[in-house]
Amino acid sequence: MTGTLTRPELTAADRCDRCGAAAQVRAVLPSGGELLFCGHHAREHETRLRELAADIQDG
């Protein structure tokens, strides 16, 4: 059996790594790490995350 690794949906318990607000966006880095952002910080850092080839997943 083959499986696909998926990340769980964001919940109310997930918090922005910058300010602690409710996370709305998950950015998965090519190295495998992930960052969670509120909408404000996701927009602020979107350009750089795209430069790093991050997989950006909304809510």
ChimeraX commands (.cxc) that place a marker at each C-alpha (Angstrom):
marker #1 position 0.00,0.00,0.00 radius 0.5
marker #1 position 1.31,3.43,-0.86 radius 0.5
marker #1 position 0.38,6.44,1.20 radius 0.5
marker #1 position 0.47,10.14,0.67 radius 0.5
marker #1 position 1.76,12.34,3.43 radius 0.5
marker #1 position -0.56,15.25,3.98 radius 0.5
marker #1 position -0.48,17.91,6.62 radius 0.5
marker #1 position -3.54,18.32,8.83 radius 0.5
marker #1 position -5.91,21.24,8.32 radius 0.5
marker #1 position -5.22,24.30,10.43 radius 0.5
marker #1 position -7.36,24.55,13.56 radius 0.5
marker #1 position -8.18,27.30,16.03 radius 0.5
marker #1 position -5.30,26.01,18.16 radius 0.5
marker #1 position -2.73,26.79,15.43 radius 0.5
marker #1 position -1.05,30.15,16.00 radius 0.5
marker #1 position 0.99,32.53,13.84 radius 0.5
marker #1 position 4.73,32.09,14.39 radius 0.5
marker #1 position 5.24,35.87,14.27 radius 0.5
marker #1 position 2.50,37.29,16.50 radius 0.5
marker #1 position 0.44,34.49,18.04 radius 0.5
marker #1 position -2.82,35.33,16.19 radius 0.5
marker #1 position -4.86,32.51,14.67 radius 0.5
marker #1 position -2.92,30.89,11.82 radius 0.5
marker #1 position -4.53,31.08,8.39 radius 0.5
marker #1 position -1.61,30.07,6.16 radius 0.5
marker #1 position 0.96,27.26,6.32 radius 0.5
marker #1 position 4.23,27.71,4.42 radius 0.5
marker #1 position 6.08,24.43,3.88 radius 0.5
marker #1 position 9.75,25.04,3.12 radius 0.5
marker #1 position 11.74,22.85,0.70 radius 0.5
marker #1 position 13.77,21.59,3.68 radius 0.5
marker #1 position 10.57,20.14,5.15 radius 0.5
marker #1 position 10.07,22.73,7.88 radius 0.5
marker #1 position 6.89,24.71,8.14 radius 0.5
marker #1 position 5.85,28.16,9.26 radius 0.5
marker #1 position 2.37,29.26,10.27 radius 0.5
marker #1 position 1.16,32.79,9.63 radius 0.5
marker #1 position -1.89,34.93,10.22 radius 0.5
marker #1 position -3.22,36.62,7.08 radius 0.5
marker #1 position -1.32,39.83,7.78 radius 0.5
marker #1 position 2.08,38.18,8.16 radius 0.5
marker #1 position 1.45,35.78,5.27 radius 0.5
marker #1 position 0.97,38.78,2.97 radius 0.5
marker #1 position 3.99,40.55,4.46 radius 0.5
marker #1 position 6.32,37.58,3.84 radius 0.5
marker #1 position 4.72,36.10,0.69 radius 0.5
marker #1 position 7.34,37.40,-1.76 radius 0.5
marker #1 position 10.25,35.96,0.20 radius 0.5
marker #1 position 8.47,32.64,0.76 radius 0.5
marker #1 position 7.90,32.31,-2.99 radius 0.5
marker #1 position 11.59,33.11,-3.61 radius 0.5
marker #1 position 12.42,30.21,-1.28 radius 0.5
marker #1 position 10.03,27.94,-3.27 radius 0.5
marker #1 position 7.81,27.40,-0.23 radius 0.5
marker #1 position 4.52,25.56,-0.72 radius 0.5
marker #1 position 1.97,28.06,0.56 radius 0.5
marker #1 position -1.28,26.50,1.80 radius 0.5
marker #1 position -4.27,28.64,2.77 radius 0.5
marker #1 position -6.30,27.62,5.79 radius 0.5
marker link #1:1,2 radius 0.2
marker link #1:2,3 radius 0.2
marker link #1:3,4 radius 0.2
marker link #1:4,5 radius 0.2
marker link #1:5,6 radius 0.2
marker link #1:6,7 radius 0.2
marker link #1:7,8 radius 0.2
marker link #1:8,9 radius 0.2
marker link #1:9,10 radius 0.2
marker link #1:10,11 radius 0.2
marker link #1:11,12 radius 0.2
marker link #1:12,13 radius 0.2
marker link #1:13,14 radius 0.2
marker link #1:14,15 radius 0.2
marker link #1:15,16 radius 0.2
marker link #1:16,17 radius 0.2
marker link #1:17,18 radius 0.2
marker link #1:18,19 radius 0.2
marker link #1:19,20 radius 0.2
marker link #1:20,21 radius 0.2
marker link #1:21,22 radius 0.2
marker link #1:22,23 radius 0.2
marker link #1:23,24 radius 0.2
marker link #1:24,25 radius 0.2
marker link #1:25,26 radius 0.2
marker link #1:26,27 radius 0.2
marker link #1:27,28 radius 0.2
marker link #1:28,29 radius 0.2
marker link #1:29,30 radius 0.2
marker link #1:30,31 radius 0.2
marker link #1:31,32 radius 0.2
marker link #1:32,33 radius 0.2
marker link #1:33,34 radius 0.2
marker link #1:34,35 radius 0.2
marker link #1:35,36 radius 0.2
marker link #1:36,37 radius 0.2
marker link #1:37,38 radius 0.2
marker link #1:38,39 radius 0.2
marker link #1:39,40 radius 0.2
marker link #1:40,41 radius 0.2
marker link #1:41,42 radius 0.2
marker link #1:42,43 radius 0.2
marker link #1:43,44 radius 0.2
marker link #1:44,45 radius 0.2
marker link #1:45,46 radius 0.2
marker link #1:46,47 radius 0.2
marker link #1:47,48 radius 0.2
marker link #1:48,49 radius 0.2
marker link #1:49,50 radius 0.2
marker link #1:50,51 radius 0.2
marker link #1:51,52 radius 0.2
marker link #1:52,53 radius 0.2
marker link #1:53,54 radius 0.2
marker link #1:54,55 radius 0.2
marker link #1:55,56 radius 0.2
marker link #1:56,57 radius 0.2
marker link #1:57,58 radius 0.2
marker link #1:58,59 radius 0.2
view
